[in-house]
Amino acid sequence: MVSKVLRPSTSSLSAFTLVTFKCTAPTLQGETVCIAGDHADLGAFNPNEAREMVTSPSIYPMWTMSVLLPRGVPRTYKYIKWSFKRFQWEDLTTRMHRSITPDGSTFTVNDRFGQCDEAEEPPPLPAVKSVASKKLILVAFHLPIKLRQTGVDAQGREQWEGEWDQDNIAAKTEDSVSKDIEVTWIGAVTHANVAGDWFGSPSADRLRAVNEACKAMNCVPIFLEQSVYTNH
């Protein structure tokens, strides 16, 4: 089973929905609940590639996980219980698999392990005192932005600004998940982000200015040595 960030494979985040799966599943000590589905983004029904879910004392016996899935594309899936390298598929009496069609920027699924009755009301959510907002971190090799120098200030310090690179699938758009939740982008700044020769020896002042421009767009830049970028 795996737990990892999956990168979208179409033209824009606006074509994806952040789907949150919630499954009520009492477990024994040492058991973990996972989800597997009909495509690589959900492990292709391979138990060893299933997406691991998480729980906590405040929400148990509910297990949850979130994943970006193509919007409007039907998906089938089932839950699994893992225990010491052994797994058990849930037994659904009315069908082979569960199914959903993600819609909108966010989508929540409420299930019970081993139960799949369409007429059944979703299980009530347990009371959770936390009021923390939803957050999503997107990690890519390149930040999905374009950077350029706009001039210098009165102290002679460089001033830079950024804009979203609409050719990058991870860029912020008007209809993306960032409309409803807080998104932070993490990635490298290389020649793909900056006009001209970025490598060489950027001054400390330039790195400061670029970092500030990225921060204004909720981006976290990673500055690579040219040898690291070239070899990878």
C-alpha positions as CSV (number, residue, x, y, z in Angstrom):
1,M,0.0,0.0,0.0
2,V,1.2,3.5,-0.7
3,S,0.5,7.1,0.4
4,K,1.8,9.6,-2.1
5,V,1.0,12.8,-4.0
6,L,-0.2,12.1,-7.5
7,R,0.3,14.6,-10.3
8,P,-2.6,15.4,-12.6
9,S,-2.3,14.2,-16.2
10,T,-4.5,16.7,-18.1
11,S,-4.2,20.3,-19.0
12,S,-5.3,22.1,-15.9
13,L,-6.3,21.7,-12.2
14,S,-9.7,23.0,-13.3
15,A,-10.2,19.6,-14.8
16,F,-9.8,17.9,-11.5
17,T,-11.8,17.5,-8.3
18,L,-10.3,17.1,-4.8
19,V,-12.2,14.0,-3.6
20,T,-12.2,13.2,0.1
21,F,-13.1,9.6,1.0
22,K,-14.5,8.9,4.5
23,C,-15.1,5.3,5.5
24,T,-16.5,4.2,8.8
25,A,-14.6,1.0,9.6
26,P,-14.0,-0.4,13.1
27,T,-10.6,-2.1,13.1
28,L,-8.5,-4.4,15.3
29,Q,-5.1,-3.4,16.7
30,G,-2.6,-3.3,13.8
31,E,-5.2,-2.9,11.1
32,T,-5.1,-0.1,8.5
33,V,-7.8,0.9,6.1
34,C,-6.9,1.6,2.4
35,I,-8.8,2.3,-0.8
36,A,-8.1,0.8,-4.2
37,G,-9.7,1.8,-7.5
38,D,-9.9,1.2,-11.2
39,H,-7.1,3.5,-12.3
40,A,-3.5,4.3,-11.3
41,D,-4.6,7.3,-9.3
42,L,-6.3,4.8,-6.9
43,G,-3.8,2.0,-7.3
44,A,-5.4,0.1,-10.2
45,F,-7.1,-2.3,-7.8
46,N,-3.6,-3.6,-6.8
47,P,-3.7,-4.0,-3.0
48,N,0.1,-3.2,-2.8
49,E,-0.6,0.1,-4.5
50,A,-3.8,1.0,-2.6
51,R,-4.0,4.5,-1.1
52,E,-3.6,4.4,2.7
53,M,-6.3,6.2,4.8
54,V,-5.8,7.8,8.2
55,T,-7.8,8.2,11.4
56,S,-7.4,9.8,14.8
57,P,-8.9,9.4,18.3
58,S,-11.3,12.3,17.5
59,I,-12.8,10.7,14.4
60,Y,-12.3,6.9,14.9
61,P,-13.9,4.6,13.6
62,M,-13.8,6.9,10.5
63,W,-10.9,6.7,8.2
64,T,-10.2,9.4,5.6
65,M,-8.0,10.4,2.7
66,S,-8.1,12.9,-0.2
67,V,-6.9,12.7,-3.8
68,L,-7.2,14.7,-7.0
69,L,-9.3,12.8,-9.6
70,P,-10.4,13.9,-13.1
71,R,-13.7,15.8,-12.9
72,G,-16.7,14.1,-14.4
73,V,-14.9,10.8,-15.0
74,P,-16.6,7.7,-13.3
75,R,-14.4,5.8,-10.9
76,T,-15.0,2.4,-9.2
77,Y,-13.3,1.5,-6.0
78,K,-13.3,-0.7,-2.8
79,Y,-11.9,-0.6,0.6
80,I,-9.3,-2.9,2.1
81,K,-8.1,-3.7,5.6
82,W,-4.4,-4.4,5.9
83,S,-2.8,-6.2,8.8
84,F,0.8,-7.4,9.0
85,K,1.2,-7.8,5.2
86,R,-2.2,-9.5,4.8
87,F,-5.2,-7.8,3.3
88,Q,-9.0,-8.3,3.3
89,W,-11.2,-6.8,0.6
90,E,-14.6,-5.5,1.9
91,D,-17.4,-7.9,1.0
92,L,-20.2,-6.0,-0.8
93,T,-23.4,-8.0,-1.1
94,T,-25.1,-5.9,-3.7
95,R,-22.3,-5.3,-6.2
96,M,-18.6,-5.9,-7.0
97,H,-17.4,-2.4,-6.6
98,R,-18.4,1.1,-5.4
99,S,-18.7,3.9,-7.9
100,I,-18.6,7.7,-8.0
101,T,-18.4,10.5,-10.6
102,P,-16.4,13.4,-9.1
103,D,-18.0,16.8,-9.6
104,G,-17.1,20.4,-8.7
105,S,-13.8,21.6,-7.1
106,T,-14.3,19.4,-4.0
107,F,-16.3,16.2,-3.5
108,T,-16.9,14.2,-0.3
109,V,-17.8,10.5,-0.1
110,N,-19.2,8.9,3.0
111,D,-19.1,5.1,3.2
112,R,-19.3,2.2,5.7
113,F,-16.9,-0.7,5.3
114,G,-18.7,-3.7,3.8
115,Q,-22.0,-1.8,3.3
116,C,-23.1,-0.4,-0.1
117,D,-26.8,0.4,0.1
118,E,-27.7,3.3,-2.1
119,A,-30.8,4.0,0.0
120,E,-28.8,4.2,3.2
121,E,-28.1,7.7,4.6
122,P,-24.4,8.6,4.9
123,P,-23.1,8.0,8.5
124,P,-23.2,11.1,10.6
125,L,-19.9,12.8,11.0
126,P,-18.5,12.7,14.6
127,A,-18.2,16.0,16.4
128,V,-14.7,17.4,15.9
129,K,-13.7,20.5,17.9
130,S,-10.9,21.4,15.5
131,V,-11.7,24.4,13.2
132,A,-8.6,24.0,11.1
133,S,-9.1,25.0,7.4
134,K,-8.6,22.6,4.6
135,K,-5.1,22.8,3.0
136,L,-3.5,21.2,0.0
137,I,0.2,21.1,-0.8
138,L,1.2,20.6,-4.5
139,V,4.8,19.6,-5.2
140,A,6.2,19.7,-8.7
141,F,9.7,19.9,-10.2
142,H,9.1,23.4,-11.5
143,L,6.9,26.0,-9.8
144,P,4.0,26.8,-12.1
145,I,4.9,30.4,-12.4
146,K,6.8,32.8,-14.6
147,L,9.1,35.3,-12.9
148,R,10.6,38.6,-14.2
149,Q,12.5,41.5,-12.8
150,T,10.5,44.8,-12.8
151,G,13.3,47.1,-11.6
152,V,15.0,48.2,-8.5
153,D,13.8,50.2,-5.4
154,A,15.2,53.4,-3.9
155,Q,17.8,51.4,-2.1
156,G,19.0,49.7,-5.3
157,R,17.5,46.3,-4.4
158,E,16.0,44.2,-7.2
159,Q,12.2,44.0,-7.5
160,W,10.6,40.9,-9.1
161,E,7.1,39.7,-9.8
162,G,5.4,36.5,-10.9
163,E,2.4,35.3,-12.9
164,W,0.8,31.9,-13.3
165,D,2.2,29.8,-16.1
166,Q,-1.0,28.7,-17.9
167,D,0.9,26.1,-19.8
168,N,1.7,24.3,-16.6
169,I,-0.9,21.8,-15.4
170,A,-0.4,22.8,-11.7
171,A,-1.0,26.5,-12.2
172,K,-3.7,28.3,-10.3
173,T,-6.9,28.9,-12.3
174,E,-10.3,30.5,-11.6
175,D,-12.0,27.1,-11.5
176,S,-9.3,25.1,-9.6
177,V,-9.4,23.6,-6.1
178,S,-7.6,26.7,-4.8
179,K,-11.0,28.5,-5.1
180,D,-12.3,26.6,-2.1
181,I,-9.2,25.6,-0.1
182,E,-5.8,27.0,0.8
183,V,-3.1,25.7,-1.7
184,T,0.7,25.9,-1.3
185,W,2.9,25.2,-4.3
186,I,6.4,23.9,-3.8
187,G,9.0,23.5,-6.6
188,A,12.3,24.5,-8.1
189,V,13.1,27.9,-9.8
190,T,15.1,27.3,-12.9
191,H,15.5,28.7,-16.4
192,A,12.0,27.4,-17.1
193,N,10.6,30.0,-14.7
194,V,12.9,32.9,-15.5
195,A,13.7,34.6,-18.8
196,G,17.5,34.6,-19.5
197,D,20.2,32.6,-17.9
198,W,19.1,31.9,-14.3
199,F,22.0,29.7,-13.4
200,G,25.4,31.1,-12.8
201,S,25.6,32.9,-9.5
202,P,22.4,34.7,-8.6
203,S,23.1,37.3,-6.0
204,A,21.7,37.1,-2.5
205,D,19.6,40.2,-3.3
206,R,18.1,38.4,-6.3
207,L,17.3,35.3,-4.4
208,R,15.6,37.5,-1.7
209,A,13.5,39.3,-4.4
210,V,12.5,36.1,-6.1
211,N,11.6,34.5,-2.8
212,E,9.4,37.5,-1.9
213,A,7.6,37.3,-5.4
214,C,7.0,33.6,-4.8
215,K,5.7,34.1,-1.3
216,A,3.1,36.6,-2.6
217,M,1.7,33.8,-4.8
218,N,1.7,31.2,-1.9
219,C,4.7,29.5,-3.6
220,V,7.7,28.0,-1.9
221,P,10.8,28.2,-4.2
222,I,13.7,25.7,-4.2
223,F,16.9,27.0,-5.6
224,L,19.0,24.3,-7.3
225,E,22.6,24.2,-8.2
226,Q,23.1,23.9,-12.0
227,S,24.8,20.5,-11.6
228,V,21.9,19.1,-9.7
229,Y,19.4,20.3,-12.3
230,T,21.5,19.0,-15.2
231,N,22.0,15.6,-13.7
232,H,18.4,15.1,-12.8
